[in-house]
Amino acid sequence: MALSESKTELWDLDISVIQPEGKGLGPATDGTSGTKPFRGVFEQFVQPCLAELLGSSLFIFVGCLSVIENTEGTGRLQPALAHGLALGIVIAVLGEISGGHFNPAVSVSVFLIGGLNIILLVPYILAQICGGMIGAGLAKVLRAFGGGTVTFRGSIQHSAGRHPDSTSHVAEVIMTLFLTMVVCMGAVNECTRSLLAPLCIGLTVTADILAGGAVSGVCMNPARAFGLAMVANYWSYHWIYWVGPMSGALLTASFIRYCRPLIFWGLDTCLYNFPV
């Protein structure tokens, strides 16, 4: 009788108490299948990197097509809308898989506030850089098959129509700060994130390009700059489009983690409720 009762208690036990879903390196196994640990690793580490690669490729492909050859009549409205809409779409579609970074500066800022596992940081950046090269390469091939000469004048500075100077670096820092702040507060912070985050992020990119396009081209994305520079074999001023966005990402993380203006009002609980 006691044995029967113990069996009943064992079968009634909720397995989620022993192995909560989503915890640990991968799903628990019962010893009957060798595929579950591999599946867990794939879903947590490989699949997000593939999503970053695909999303970066599509986003940068659309962005490159909007500025390729830099025709006089294009202006800044076309690339601003193309970049903003493309980014919002890929975030909405792939964001639930990888977080929808598609930008090394965004990945760095999200990591620094505790929203990205350190194991994924370098793979994310490598996937984004590869996506930048794929997107820029596809844009160049597509236009080449269409006839005519394809011209990538520099990495991203060609869309500004001028050579970068000291103000370009400052513009990249400020515009990336704006972008990463919207990402961190609108999509990562558990208390302030919204379903409208993809739209807000896309609109931020559009606003940044419209506002600062004449100063630096407003890259805000080292992966995009690297892809264009690699395809065009043009590396002049390329450092600006790494140092600027990364500096903006560091400033964003610093503001969020160390500047607590609301603490005196007792309102900082949600502001710093980031995942660890």
Secondary structure, DSSP 8 states (H G I E B T S, - for coil): -HHHHHHHHHHHS-HHHHS-TT-SSS----SS-SSHHHHHHIIIIIHHHHHHHHHHHHHHHHHHHHHTT--TTTTTHHHHHHHHHHHHHHHHHHHHHH-S--SHHHHHHHHHTT-S-HHHHHHHHHHHHHHHHHHHHHHHHHHHHTSS-----SSSGGGGTS---HHHHHHHHHHHHHHHHHHIIIII-TTT--TTHHHHHHHHHHHHHHHHTTTT-----HHHHHHHHHHHT--TTTTHHHHHHHHHHHHHHHHHHH--TTGGGT-HHHHT----
